[in-house]
Amino acid sequence: MQQLTPSLITALFGFAIGIFLVLSLIEKPVWKLMWQPRAVDVPDGMVRTIHSQLKRVIHLLPPTMITTVISLICLLVLQVFQSGFAALALAVLLIFAGQQILIMLALKQGIEGVDLVASDAGIGRVRDGLGALALLHHRGLLSMASGLAAQMCFLVL
């Protein structure tokens, strides 16, 4: 089991990165909304189209990602024990857990900004919700990629 744990951790990080990468690519035409929700060079039609696409998967992805994050944290805790509390294994766990806490604090609001707003609602609300969710997806991608990088450092060093 001790050799299986790092492989499972790496696989789960890769899985999560893949999901966030796909979401990020879907949202690419509206990335500017993350910082400027009222950007005039992002067409309203594109905003509404991507908003409606995300509404279709918004009830599938959060449970999947929550399961993935909980599994990762459990495996990272196991890795800490299996490594005899190695400093680097502990650092990987603490950095990843800290990032996830920050994301969880914004998760409900980010999801509701798309889930509870109709795609044909007032364009300001649609833009705000889509921009906030896109930013949350980028934060998720960054946390998973940095977690994978930290895990690779643990494995190599």
C-alpha positions in Angstrom: 0.0 0.0 0.0 2.9 2.3 0.7 3.9 2.4 -2.9 0.3 2.7 -4.1 -0.5 5.9 -2.2 1.8 8.3 -4.2 0.4 6.8 -7.4 -3.2 7.4 -6.3 -2.4 10.9 -5.2 -0.7 11.7 -8.6 -3.6 10.2 -10.5 -6.2 12.2 -8.5 -4.3 15.4 -9.0 -4.2 14.6 -12.8 -7.9 13.9 -12.8 -8.7 17.2 -11.1 -6.4 19.1 -13.3 -8.1 17.6 -16.4 -11.5 18.7 -15.2 -10.4 22.3 -14.4 -8.5 22.5 -17.7 -11.6 21.6 -19.6 -13.7 24.1 -17.7 -11.1 26.7 -18.3 -11.1 26.1 -22.0 -14.9 26.3 -22.1 -14.7 29.6 -20.3 -11.8 31.0 -22.4 -13.9 33.4 -24.5 -15.0 35.0 -21.2 -11.8 35.0 -19.2 -11.8 38.8 -19.1 -14.9 38.7 -16.9 -12.9 37.3 -14.0 -11.4 40.8 -13.6 -13.8 43.0 -15.6 -17.4 41.7 -15.5 -18.6 44.6 -17.6 -15.9 44.3 -20.3 -17.6 45.5 -23.5 -15.4 43.4 -25.8 -16.9 40.2 -24.4 -20.2 39.8 -26.3 -23.4 39.3 -24.3 -24.4 36.4 -26.5 -21.2 34.5 -25.7 -21.6 35.2 -22.0 -25.2 33.8 -22.1 -24.1 30.7 -24.1 -21.2 29.8 -21.8 -23.4 30.5 -18.7 -26.0 28.1 -20.0 -23.4 25.4 -20.8 -22.1 25.6 -17.2 -25.6 25.4 -15.8 -25.9 22.0 -17.5 -23.0 20.5 -15.5 -23.1 22.6 -12.3 -24.8 19.8 -10.3 -22.4 17.1 -11.5 -19.0 18.7 -11.0 -19.1 20.0 -7.4 -19.8 16.6 -5.9 -17.2 15.0 -8.1 -14.6 17.6 -7.1 -15.5 17.5 -3.4 -15.1 13.7 -3.5 -11.7 14.1 -5.3 -10.5 16.7 -2.8 -11.6 14.6 0.3 -9.9 11.6 -1.3 -6.7 13.6 -1.9 -6.6 14.9 1.7 -7.1 11.4 3.1 -4.4 10.0 0.9 -2.0 12.9 1.7 -2.6 12.3 5.5 -1.9 8.6 4.8 1.3 9.6 3.0 2.4 11.7 6.0 2.0 8.7 8.3 3.7 6.3 5.8 6.6 8.7 5.4 7.2 8.9 9.2 6.0 12.5 9.2 8.5 13.7 6.6 8.6 17.5 6.5 8.0 17.5 2.7 5.0 15.2 2.9 3.6 17.3 5.7 4.2 20.5 3.6 2.3 19.0 0.6 -0.7 18.2 2.9 -0.7 21.6 4.6 -0.3 23.6 1.4 -3.0 21.7 -0.4 -5.4 21.7 2.6 -4.9 25.4 3.0 -5.7 26.1 -0.6 -8.8 24.0 -0.4 -10.1 25.8 2.6 -9.7 29.1 0.8 -11.6 27.7 -2.3 -14.3 26.2 -0.1 -15.0 29.6 1.4 -15.9 31.0 -2.0 -17.4 27.8 -3.4 -21.1 28.3 -2.5 -21.2 31.9 -3.7 -19.4 31.0 -6.9 -21.7 28.2 -7.7 -24.9 30.1 -6.8 -23.8 32.9 -9.1 -24.4 30.7 -12.0 -26.8 28.0 -10.7 -29.4 30.4 -9.3 -29.3 32.9 -12.2 -31.1 32.2 -15.4 -29.0 32.5 -18.5 -31.5 35.0 -19.9 -31.6 37.1 -16.6 -30.2 40.6 -16.5 -26.8 40.6 -18.2 -25.1 42.2 -15.3 -26.0 39.3 -13.0 -25.1 36.7 -15.6 -21.7 38.4 -16.2 -20.9 38.7 -12.5 -21.8 35.0 -11.8 -19.9 33.7 -14.8 -16.8 35.8 -14.0 -16.8 34.7 -10.4 -17.1 31.0 -11.3 -14.4 31.2 -14.0 -12.1 32.7 -11.4 -13.0 29.9 -8.9 -12.2 27.4 -11.6 -8.8 29.0 -12.3 -8.1 28.9 -8.5 -9.0 25.2 -8.5 -6.7 24.6 -11.5 -3.8 26.4 -9.8 -4.3 24.6 -6.5 -4.3 21.2 -8.2 -1.3 22.0 -10.4 0.7 23.4 -7.4 -0.4 20.3 -5.4 0.9 18.0 -8.1 4.1 20.0 -8.4 4.6 19.7 -4.6 3.8 16.0 -4.7 6.4 15.5 -7.5 9.0 17.3 -5.3 8.1 15.0 -2.5 8.6 11.9 -4.7 11.9 13.1 -6.2 13.5 14.5 -3.1 
